[in-house]
Each structure stands twice: as structure tokens, then as C-alpha cells.
Amino acid sequence: MRAASSGMATIISLLPGEQMPDLSEDKSWLLVEASGDGRFFGTGAAWKVNGECVCYASLAENDGSLDSALAAAERWAAKYNVPSIWLQATA
């Protein structure tokens, strides 16, 4: 695992085969992971100030490259104050 700060969220790179740790239900999280076909999919969950849960699922237009996937994830993380983006860059 390796961490790098990118604006507000810290990007934590996972080693091949390493999984994002299980977080308690009240913790926000965001994961960007490689697929076998060269795309990168993002998923996540966060809490609004009013306690409502919001979920993240990447859009097809952002899945084509790691840069696009991370940029979209970073925007969502900034909007919902998600402190870390977990990255699995290998399928």
C-alpha cells in the first residue's frame, strides 16, 4: 500500500491482490479499480451533513482511463468530504 495526497483526498494505492480494508458503516469510502479490459470502475459511499447516505458509481465516460476515473472520483470525494480514494490499478 502506498499513499499520495491529491488535493483533498489521499489516494492510497493497493498492491496487486490487496483489498481495501473493511470500514465501519459510518465511514465514507471510495474505490477505483482496474478491470480486465483496461477500464477503471469507481464505487463508493459517503454521508451528507443531514445523515443521508449517497453512493458513487462511475459513469461509462469516466471509465476509459485511470486519469479520467481518478479525476471523477476526486471531484466526488471533494463534494462529499471523502478523505481517501483507494486505488487498485491492476486487475
N, C-alpha and C positions, 0 to 999 in steps of 0.2 A: 504494500500500500504506500502511495506517495501523495502528498497534498500540495496544492498550489493555489494561492489566492487569486481570484479573478473578480475584481470589483468587490461586490458584497459577499457573494457565496464563495466558499472554498471548494475547489474541485479536488476530489480525492480519487486518485487512480488506483484501481484494483488490479492485482496481479492476475495473470491468466488462471482461470478456475476459481479465483477467490470470489466470495459472495459479499454483498453489502450486509452489515450486521443487522440483526433484528432490532428494531427500535420500539419503544413503548408506543401505545396507541395515540398518545398526546404529542408525539414528536413529529415535526414536519420532515419530509424526505423527498428526494428527487434522484432518480437513477437514469443514466443514459447508457445503453448497452448496444454493442455491435450485434448484428445478425450475420448469418452465414452468407448472405447475398450482398454484403458490402454496405448495407444501410445501418442506421443508428436510431434506435427507438427510445423514447423517453417516457417514463411513468413517474407519478409522484402523488403526494397528498400533503395538504397544509391546512391550517386553521385560520379563518378570518377572525378579526377582533371580536365579532359578536359570537364566536364559538362554532360557527358553521364550517363544516369540512368542505374543502374544494379539492378536486382531483385533477391531475395533469396527465394527459395522453398526447404524445406528439402528433403533429399533423404530417401527412404524407410529404408536403412540400419542404419540410424541415428534416426529413429522414435520410436524404440523399448523401449527406457528407457529415463527417464529425464536426466540422466547423459550424454548419447550419444547425445541427442538433444541439450543440453546446450553446450557441447564441440564443436559440429559442428557450432552452432550459434556463439560461441565465436571466433572461427577461422575466420569466415566470417566477423564478426564485426571488428576484428583486421585488416583484409585485407583492408576493406573499411572505417575505422575510424568511425564506428558507436558507439556513446557514451553510449547508453543504450540498454539493452535487456529487454523487457517486458515479464514477465512470468505469465501465468495463469495455475497454477499447478493442478487445479480441473476442471473437465468437467461440 
